[in-house]
Amino acid sequence: MLDPGQDFALPYLSKEEEDVIARGIALFHGQRFTGSLDTEQGALYVLMTGKWKKTARFVERIHSGPVGDAQNFIT
C-alpha cells in the first residue's frame, strides 16, 4: 500500500446514524488523500485500471418513466 512507485485507492465509506455507506473510491498520492470518485466514476476507474476483466455491464436510466419499464433503461 505504501509502495513509492504507485498511488493507491481504497473504498470511500461514511457513517449515517448506524449504517455504513459506500460512497465510492478514495484516491491517494503518496500517503495523502487527494480526492474521491463517486460510485459511478469508481466503477469506470476500476474498469480502466484493468482490475476487472475486459468487460463490464452497466445499466443507465435514459427516461424518467416507471422503474419497471425496461424501455427507460439502456445496458
Steps between C-alpha positions, in 0.01 A plus 500: 500500500783743570708401194664824382455401133121488488213705639207308644126511552283368782124469553356834611257432785289723722275443797138616507349435841559126548560415132828494308455627143737438207550842340749400231880491485748710699813595300845547649831640381778375722344493846265794439131488416458694174135452411220257440289351224129427539374146444437552128843655438658236725363217287652658189831555681522134602413391146765728344773388741448141390393371843187351341522278197466645152127573518244636743124555480340832594131584511405867467159666521434702184132596550312605813215249460414214737786291641334178386500609134813363329473765225608765754845340536799415284762231567 
